[in-house]
Structures are given as C-alpha cells and as structure tokens.
C-alpha cells in the first residue's frame, strides 16, 4: 500500500471551512513548469488564486491536481495546479489557514510504537481464547 499525502485532504478541509464560514479561500501557489496559470499574474515565482465559488467554475480538488476555470483581467483561463505546488490555503478575511513546506511532504517520523523495541515478538501473549 502506498503512503497517501495528507496535503490534498488538508487543502480540501480548509477550503470547506472557508466556504462554510463565508470567508474567501485563497490558494498560494509556487509556480513551476507543471503549473498552468496566467504568467502575467505570477510574481516572484508565486501566484495567489481566489477560489471563492463565485470566482471560479468547475473546481476539482483531486489528490494530485487542482483544476478550475477562472478569469484574469476579464479573460477566461483554465488553471492546473499540482497539489505539491500549493504553498498554502487561507481565508482572505483573517489570514487563518495552513502553509506547507516546499515540495512533496515527507512521511511523519516513526512513532514510539513503531520501533523494533516496542513490537511484540509474538501475538500469543495478546490473544485471549474464548470458548
């Protein structure tokens, strides 16, 4: 089984919280070759997108890619943002949200219960026989 990134789930959760709270969800994006956004609006390799339901159409927030249709300077534009390019998502009105480290998030460190010293050698002491 592959490890799923928590990033797309957290992005969707903050987006829903913004919309449910009547806040404007803003998506901060690090622009690279895999990011399709209007280059005229990119500043210092980043762009901030307004994802308010009234500002974009056909918003799809998948585990790998975020896509929608938006308008920039009155001209329509199809946006494609890889989830790993998302720098953060936050509410315009109060700045609350989440910021992410660059690139693909690393898996969490092993917890105390995951090291070899804490793993049982056998399950026999933990099994209870019921008749």
N, C-alpha and C positions, 0 to 999 in steps of 0.2 A: 504494500500500500504506500502511495506517495504522500509526502507531507504537504498539506494544503496551507497556503499562506493565509494569515488572518487579515491581511491588508484589505482585500476586497470586501470582506464581511464588515470590517470596521468602517470603511468608507460608506457602505450602504446604510449602516446603523446611524452614523452622524447625519447623513443626508435625510433619512426619515425623521430624525429628531428635529432637524432644522425645519422641515416642511410642516411637521405636526405642531411646532411651536410658532408658526407663522414667521420664521426667520428666512433670510435669503442664503441658501447654501452656495458657498464659493469654493472652487476647487483650484488649488495651487499646483501647477504642473511644471516639471523640469522638461524642457523641450529638447528632443534629440531626433535622430534620423527616423525613428519609429513613431514619432508623434506627428499627427496631422492636425495642425492648427494654422490660422492665418499668420504668416510670418511677420506681417506689418505690425502686429499687436504683441510680438514677443519682445521682452525687454530683459537684457542680461541673462538670456537663456531660459527665461521663465515666462509663464503666462498665467493669469488668474481668470478663471471662467465662472460666469454666473450660471448656476444650474437650476435656478428657480423654474418651476414648471411652466410659468408664463413666458420665460425667456428662451427655452429650448423645446425641441419636439423630438419624439421617438427616442427618449433617453433609455439606454440599456446599459446597466452596470453589471457586467459579467465578471468572472474571476480573473480573466486575462486582459480584457479590454473594456473601456468605457466609450460608448459611441452616442452621438446625438446630432441634431441639426440645430444650428444657431445662426444669428445674424450679427454681422460685424460691419459697422458703417452702413447699415441698410442692405448689405449684400448677404445672401444665404451662403452657408458654409457647412459642409459635413465634417464633424470633428471625430478624431480617433485618438484616444489617449490610452496607452498601455498602463495597466494598474501600477506597475513598478515605477512609472514616471510620476506618479502622484506624490507631491511633496507634502500635501495636507488638505484637509477639508475643514471648513469653519463657517460659522454664522457671521454674515456681514455686520449685523447689528451690534454684536457684543464680542466678537472675536473668539468665542468658545468653539472648540473642536479638537482635532488631532493633527499633529505634524509627524511626518515619517522620516526616517533616515534614508539617505540616497540608496538607490539600487534595491535589489531583492532582499527582503528581511531575512535575517538569519534565524534558524530554528532556536527555540529557547534552550538555555543550558539544561543539562540533565538535573532533575530534582534529586533530593536526598534519597528518595525511594528508588531511583533508577540506577544507582551504582551497584557494582558487583557485591559489595559487602552487605547490602541490605536485601539482596534477592535470596529467597529461600532455596535451598538445595533440592528440596523435595516438597511436594504439596501434602504429603501424608499427615504431618502434624496439624494441618489446617482443615483436613477433611473430617467431617463427622458422619458416621454411618447411621442412617435412620432406617429402622425396621418397621 
